[in-house]
Amino acid sequence: MITHRFPLFLVGWAFAALLLGALYLWQRRTRDATAVDAGWAGAVAGLAVLYAILGPGDGAHRVVIAIMGGVENIRLAAVVVARIGNGEDSRYRDLRARWAEKGREQLTFAIFYQAQAAVAVILSVPFLLVTFDRHHGLEPIAWVGISLWIVAAKGEALADRQLAQFKSNPANKGKTMRYGLWALSRHPNYFFQTLTWLAYGLVAVSAPWGWLGFGSYLIILFLVLFVTGIPPAEAASLRSRGDDYRRYQAETSAFIPWFPRRGSTGS
């Protein structure tokens, strides 16, 4: 048991750095960086469990956050692992070519992998805070967070499953997914993913300094809306599907699920 937050935070950082460092070495051997996404999600899941094991707080809080953070992010890691071996993700293939052209391919990848570890540790702050909650039993706000997490995790898993089924049909190649949750939002998986982080913040809020846990939700929301989530996904879809995707953009909410606009052909 570690009784102070900062030493436990450093232990978590060492864990994430070692995991992503090992995956960087794997990337050097295979020249495929796809697994970095699985490593990031695996690091987040591992941190939830690690903090729960080593933290000094109430057992119920530690078990809850280990389950919430562990299950959701292991599922995300598994989704990425299933893609490994089918060629390097186009995002990393493009980065590799760009960095190789500048003569610093592996140095930049090494920095990139450790940056992923750092982001995982920073985002894991709600997990860390929860494990220092010494209140006996779960508070009502924690139950609200748990309920939100269940809905969000199920919604994200359903969106991923619907998209995977659509892509598995060769007849859908070059077409835009327009049914199920994808008729209500162009990125329902991202929407529900951000809600899981809001749920972590709600579970953490009763702990000392627990309000800091909402910072992770805000970071994830910013990244999804403006950096690594929706913008590159939309750009890639426009390149590959052109006018069909532009019609989908005109008809369907970008993020928050909502009814299709008048004239929608989605179902």
C-alpha positions as CSV (number, residue, x, y, z in Angstrom):
1,M,0.0,0.0,0.0
2,I,1.2,3.5,-0.9
3,T,-0.2,6.2,1.3
4,H,0.6,9.3,-0.6
5,R,-0.7,10.3,-4.1
6,F,2.5,11.5,-5.7
7,P,4.6,8.4,-5.1
8,L,1.7,6.3,-6.4
9,F,1.5,8.6,-9.4
10,L,5.2,8.0,-10.1
11,V,4.8,4.3,-9.8
12,G,1.9,4.5,-12.4
13,W,4.1,6.6,-14.7
14,A,6.9,4.1,-14.5
15,F,4.4,1.3,-15.4
16,A,3.1,3.2,-18.4
17,A,6.5,4.2,-19.6
18,L,7.8,0.6,-19.5
19,L,4.7,-0.7,-21.3
20,L,4.9,1.8,-24.1
21,G,8.7,1.4,-24.2
22,A,8.3,-2.3,-24.8
23,L,5.8,-1.6,-27.6
24,Y,8.2,0.9,-29.1
25,L,10.8,-1.8,-29.4
26,W,8.2,-4.1,-31.0
27,Q,7.5,-1.3,-33.5
28,R,11.2,-1.1,-34.3
29,R,11.2,-4.8,-35.1
30,T,7.9,-5.0,-37.0
31,R,7.8,-1.5,-38.5
32,D,4.2,-1.4,-37.5
33,A,3.0,1.2,-35.0
34,T,-0.6,0.1,-34.9
35,A,-0.2,-1.5,-31.5
36,V,0.5,1.9,-29.8
37,D,-3.2,2.5,-29.6
38,A,-3.7,-0.8,-27.8
39,G,-0.8,0.1,-25.6
40,W,-2.3,3.4,-24.6
41,A,-5.7,1.8,-23.7
42,G,-3.9,-1.1,-22.0
43,A,-1.8,1.4,-19.9
44,V,-5.0,3.2,-18.8
45,A,-6.6,-0.1,-17.8
46,G,-3.5,-1.2,-16.0
47,L,-3.3,2.1,-14.1
48,A,-6.9,1.7,-12.9
49,V,-6.0,-1.7,-11.5
50,L,-2.6,-0.8,-10.2
51,Y,-3.9,2.2,-8.3
52,A,-6.7,0.1,-6.9
53,I,-4.3,-2.5,-5.6
54,L,-1.8,0.0,-4.1
55,G,-4.1,2.8,-2.9
56,P,-5.1,3.2,0.7
57,G,-8.8,4.1,0.3
58,D,-12.0,2.4,0.9
59,G,-12.2,-1.1,-0.7
60,A,-15.6,-0.4,-2.4
61,H,-14.2,2.6,-4.2
62,R,-11.1,0.9,-5.3
63,V,-12.9,-2.2,-6.7
64,V,-15.4,0.0,-8.6
65,I,-12.8,2.1,-10.3
66,A,-10.6,-0.9,-11.1
67,I,-13.6,-2.5,-12.8
68,M,-14.8,0.6,-14.6
69,G,-11.3,1.7,-15.8
70,G,-10.1,-1.8,-16.5
71,V,-13.1,-3.3,-18.4
72,E,-13.7,-0.3,-20.7
73,N,-10.1,0.2,-21.7
74,I,-9.2,-3.4,-22.1
75,R,-12.1,-3.6,-24.5
76,L,-10.7,-0.7,-26.5
77,A,-7.3,-2.4,-26.5
78,A,-8.8,-5.6,-27.8
79,V,-10.5,-3.8,-30.6
80,V,-7.1,-2.5,-31.7
81,V,-5.3,-5.8,-31.2
82,A,-7.8,-7.4,-33.6
83,R,-6.4,-5.0,-36.3
84,I,-2.8,-5.9,-35.8
85,G,-1.3,-7.9,-38.6
86,N,-3.4,-6.4,-41.3
87,G,-0.9,-3.7,-42.2
88,E,0.1,-0.6,-40.4
89,D,-2.7,1.9,-39.6
90,S,-2.7,4.6,-42.3
91,R,-2.2,7.4,-39.7
92,Y,1.1,5.8,-38.6
93,R,2.2,4.9,-42.1
94,D,1.9,8.5,-43.1
95,L,3.8,9.7,-40.0
96,R,6.5,7.1,-40.6
97,A,7.0,8.4,-44.2
98,R,7.0,12.0,-43.0
99,W,9.5,11.4,-40.2
100,A,11.7,9.2,-42.3
101,E,11.9,11.9,-44.9
102,K,13.3,14.2,-42.2
103,G,15.8,11.6,-41.1
104,R,14.4,11.1,-37.6
105,E,11.8,8.4,-37.9
106,Q,12.8,6.2,-34.9
107,L,13.7,9.1,-32.6
108,T,10.3,10.7,-33.2
109,F,8.5,7.4,-32.7
110,A,10.3,7.0,-29.4
111,I,9.2,10.4,-28.2
112,F,5.7,9.7,-29.5
113,Y,5.4,6.4,-27.6
114,Q,6.5,8.0,-24.3
115,A,4.1,11.0,-25.0
116,Q,1.3,8.4,-25.2
117,A,2.5,7.0,-21.8
118,A,2.4,10.5,-20.3
119,V,-1.1,11.2,-21.6
120,A,-2.3,7.9,-20.2
121,V,-0.9,8.8,-16.8
122,I,-2.4,12.3,-16.8
123,L,-5.8,11.0,-17.8
124,S,-5.6,8.3,-15.1
125,V,-5.8,11.0,-12.4
126,P,-9.5,10.2,-11.6
127,F,-8.5,6.6,-10.9
128,L,-5.7,7.7,-8.6
129,L,-8.0,10.1,-6.7
130,V,-10.7,7.5,-6.2
131,T,-8.3,5.1,-4.5
132,F,-7.7,7.7,-1.8
133,D,-11.4,8.1,-1.0
134,R,-11.7,6.8,2.6
135,H,-15.4,7.2,2.9
136,H,-17.0,4.0,3.9
137,G,-19.2,2.7,1.1
138,L,-20.2,4.4,-2.1
139,E,-21.9,7.9,-2.1
140,P,-25.0,8.7,-4.2
141,I,-22.9,10.6,-6.7
142,A,-20.7,7.6,-7.2
143,W,-23.8,5.5,-8.0
144,V,-24.7,8.2,-10.6
145,G,-21.3,7.8,-12.1
146,I,-21.5,4.0,-12.2
147,S,-25.0,4.2,-13.9
148,L,-23.7,6.7,-16.5
149,W,-20.6,4.5,-17.1
150,I,-22.8,1.4,-17.7
151,V,-24.9,3.3,-20.3
152,A,-21.8,4.8,-21.9
153,A,-19.8,1.6,-22.1
154,K,-22.7,-0.3,-23.6
155,G,-23.3,2.5,-26.1
156,E,-19.7,2.7,-27.2
157,A,-19.5,-1.1,-27.5
158,L,-22.7,-1.2,-29.6
159,A,-21.5,1.6,-31.9
160,D,-18.2,-0.3,-32.5
161,R,-20.0,-3.5,-33.1
162,Q,-22.4,-1.9,-35.6
163,L,-19.5,-0.4,-37.5
164,A,-17.5,-3.6,-37.5
165,Q,-20.5,-5.5,-38.9
166,F,-21.0,-2.9,-41.6
167,K,-17.3,-3.0,-42.6
168,S,-17.2,-6.8,-42.7
169,N,-19.7,-6.8,-45.6
170,P,-17.7,-6.4,-48.9
171,A,-20.8,-4.9,-50.5
172,N,-20.4,-1.9,-48.2
173,K,-16.9,-1.0,-49.4
174,G,-16.8,2.7,-50.2
175,K,-20.2,3.3,-48.6
176,T,-21.1,5.3,-45.5
177,M,-22.6,3.7,-42.4
178,R,-26.1,5.1,-41.9
179,Y,-28.0,2.9,-39.6
180,G,-28.3,2.2,-35.8
181,L,-26.5,4.7,-33.7
182,W,-24.7,5.9,-36.8
183,A,-28.0,7.4,-38.1
184,L,-28.1,9.6,-35.0
185,S,-24.4,10.7,-34.8
186,R,-21.5,10.5,-37.2
187,H,-19.3,9.5,-34.3
188,P,-21.4,7.8,-31.6
189,N,-18.4,5.8,-30.4
190,Y,-16.5,9.0,-29.5
191,F,-19.6,10.4,-27.9
192,F,-20.1,7.5,-25.5
193,Q,-16.3,7.2,-24.9
194,T,-16.3,10.8,-23.6
195,L,-19.2,10.0,-21.3
196,T,-17.2,7.2,-19.7
197,W,-14.6,9.8,-18.6
198,L,-17.4,12.0,-17.2
199,A,-18.5,8.9,-15.2
200,Y,-15.0,8.5,-13.8
201,G,-15.0,12.1,-12.7
202,L,-18.4,11.6,-10.9
203,V,-17.0,8.6,-9.0
204,A,-13.9,10.5,-8.0
205,V,-15.6,13.8,-7.0
206,S,-16.2,12.8,-3.3
207,A,-12.5,12.0,-2.8
208,P,-10.1,14.7,-1.5
209,W,-9.3,16.9,-4.5
210,G,-11.7,14.7,-6.5
211,W,-13.0,17.6,-8.6
212,L,-9.7,17.4,-10.4
213,G,-10.9,14.2,-12.0
214,F,-13.2,16.2,-14.3
215,G,-10.0,17.5,-16.0
216,S,-9.6,14.2,-17.7
217,Y,-13.1,14.4,-19.1
218,L,-12.3,17.9,-20.5
219,I,-9.0,16.7,-22.0
220,I,-10.7,13.8,-23.7
221,L,-13.5,16.0,-25.0
222,F,-11.0,18.5,-26.4
223,L,-8.9,15.8,-28.1
224,V,-12.0,14.1,-29.6
225,L,-13.6,17.3,-30.9
226,F,-10.6,19.2,-32.1
227,V,-7.4,17.0,-32.4
228,T,-7.1,13.3,-32.6
229,G,-10.8,12.2,-32.9
230,I,-13.3,13.8,-35.2
231,P,-11.2,16.1,-37.4
232,P,-8.9,13.3,-38.9
233,A,-11.7,10.8,-39.1
234,E,-13.8,13.3,-41.0
235,A,-10.9,14.2,-43.3
236,A,-10.2,10.5,-44.1
237,S,-13.9,9.9,-44.8
238,L,-14.2,12.8,-47.2
239,R,-11.1,11.6,-49.1
240,S,-12.5,8.1,-49.4
241,R,-16.2,8.7,-49.9
242,G,-16.5,12.2,-51.2
243,D,-20.0,13.5,-51.9
244,D,-21.7,10.5,-50.2
245,Y,-20.0,11.5,-46.9
246,R,-20.8,15.2,-47.5
247,R,-24.5,14.3,-47.7
248,Y,-24.1,12.3,-44.5
249,Q,-22.5,15.4,-42.9
250,A,-25.4,17.5,-43.9
251,E,-27.9,15.0,-42.6
252,T,-26.4,13.7,-39.4
253,S,-25.2,15.3,-36.1
254,A,-21.4,15.3,-35.8
255,F,-21.2,14.2,-32.2
256,I,-24.3,14.3,-29.9
257,P,-26.9,11.7,-31.1
258,W,-29.9,13.5,-32.5
259,F,-32.6,12.9,-35.1
260,P,-31.4,13.1,-38.7
261,R,-32.1,16.4,-40.5
262,R,-35.0,16.7,-42.9
263,G,-34.2,14.9,-46.2
264,S,-32.0,12.3,-44.6
265,T,-31.7,9.0,-46.3
266,G,-30.3,7.3,-43.2
267,S,-32.3,4.6,-41.4
